Amino acid sequence: MERFRVGILGAGHIAVKMARTLRGMEGVEPYAIASRDGAKAAAFAREHGFTRSYGSYGELAADPDVDLVYIATPHSHHYPQARMCLECGKPVLCEKAFTANAAEAEALIRLSERQGLFLGEAIWTRYMPFTATVAELVRSGAVGRARMLTANLGYAIADKERIVRPELCGGALLDLGVYPINFAFALFGTEVESVVSSCVKGPSGVDMQESIPFRNMFPDGLCRLEGGTFSKTIAPSIRISFMVLPRRLLADFRQKLGFYACTVSAFEQYTLAQFLSGGWYEKHLSRMRKHYRQKRDAVIAALRQSPLSPHAAIAEEDAGLHFLLRLDGAPPDDVLRRAAEERGIRLAMLSDYYQSPREAPQHVLVVNYTGIDTEKLPTALARLAELWPS
């Protein structure tokens, strides 16, 4: 069977994620990798099973056997590299943020239309099945009339070079802010009357935090979306938030909801402020990130060393505290679940999260690895593997 050959520009962290994804796809070949450093590209190809490696981006774009190019370089490089690939006749999947500005995006779209080539932005949350499910719930009115959307996303990544360097188009908006904005557009469309943005800049001049109210995303034209990045959250029970209202609503809010008061004691607020301002929040995040990364790696290693490995494909292992596990040749989900329960194993199926079970993929598990006992995991995997004939 002919395979779809994918080339990747850039051999960094995000390229590793795509390489893992390609290896788990049917009918797709991780074919070529390009880096400015030929030795780095060759090492990447050996480690991730790529057929070809190149020491320049132009060589990969000119390879006649490449069916699609995935661009995994910093934001500042996206426009010239996507343009180069399109001019070489290659379809392009470009990592977010698509380009550094609207003018570059429009130029690429016009070029792809003239060339008759596919051009897309690799913003993965847009294509998650759950996003489509939420959008349908909103459009159908099943949850009532949607009146406000508040979206926040934040990470402690101010030490990352690509974030703080202006020449790489760093900053919170292009790296993280695109996610809540894209989510809002996916649910409510792109009709926006006005945008008001405020930001906090870092020492290098790039934006390290954004707050962006949108107007006219809803039929009644009210201000509905507040999106922020680098927000401070320690745990679900300790949260700092705010709401942005247009002046014409402020009086109504104070009249109807002015009786609300903060239920958190001043002592707890002060303690939290000290925790944040003293840098302990970032240290806490670093410890938790390391802890759960080690836990995830241990679970994945156990899976790959288990009798279940020939039937299992792992995906989205970098998505929060879960990953997806596809089990090839498994029985239908309800049968698989019952058989696992009989062996003392509780499974969470991706189909459980679908509104329409008929549209749900089968044999895909949602693995929350935070609570898994890694000492008992090999035994559980061996029991689960008993469902496949030897």
Steps between C-alpha positions, in 0.01 A plus 500: 500500500631845405584708806460875555848643556539786748802728538570717805687832503672543837627231734401643837257401776178543300648299211556209739130505587403493134744217431334291773159580355602403145633165620159419644305585182395249235603565141742779600879490478729727707715559195730802529637735768691824440706716733760772454734252668541194278637288785197585715265407216680169445481414872129588504439275197676206664316539831152545351520277194507759219622391157680822401672786681612837367730773625293776343129574477514565126625147427197347669259735322656396167474125568247368243395211728371723782116511496456756782727725705440563869669820620624470859730802526457824705218739405739739330594235242151385406425747220821466294511123543132444417537726197809305386316166533190622315715637219662155478154347457475352848184497717574656838389439857647786704532495877320773693526793510443484124693820424628805687221726370184511286676632188729197488204264553302661217799478265543128568129431451501680163810306393350164599183582305700591189704180533195287579673360808385413851604746771402453863588605854593223743304624800405160636223603740292622205472145369436311820167312488402662829525848342247400235274355770508822706438712188195292411363527855531879481349530151209268576401685817519178699672687784284811466599826341873563527559847643865506601823315434802542726817324386831495684825320432831543677836332541815599687725503192647849522849345498455349152714663232225494238271687743728788599678575170319762284683389184340155539154662532481399863242598759187364661254593224655306213608205711201450733237765435415345163346201681217674692438735204476208257271314739268801518493531120428127463193536722363840400652596165735782408261797485668743740416868514796608711790364700657670800827351622723577795828328577786480746840513329816325609855642505554422130183687399282202405158448657511260796132527590191596298141592579278531192127588515305445174178675397214379280581132504137440603172618345432768762839660443628489859858457610537126547852362493784560740809307406817508703833323497748434778216507754575382852329179615634273772210260545131482406409626848730804481428721201547865414269642234339818376222604262502774237168678435407784263396818681135461403485170691697609804208684661269200449761268645543712812123531546414132454816324617669758719421304813764240410811524714828314502463188716875449537647635822752785486758273664468240221515771233817642656656152526423432136646836395822420685511156339476654153723804546773296670544273198366193677230452239757446224695261723179312578423468129850376423477231768158387381604503136803283576297264721225438244744477208682222683168332583386520135831362371484210747145409391588520130814290554293234677254498211774455240659216698170318561333219299244765396764699306447336155134605510544848652567844349556802724392851397474848656744409776586868547136606553466584867480208741342257255589322179307287252564128459362333186463123524500338155291188460308557823130414536235778510535740793217359709636145462855614571389689810313203647785259428747738667278543805484123538880512530490780757590777255294819452526661156401850388402502132523800268149411380370590848560866414299501177144633486421260215639151572471403132761763409739396775827319416526151645790338686648833618570542871544828686785431740528728805842397621509713817334239719646185345701275731803425284592196713164335423487617139697209339259248654196697382640529146572127488140426604368738234721336235320170569212634291712458185560147366865397526 
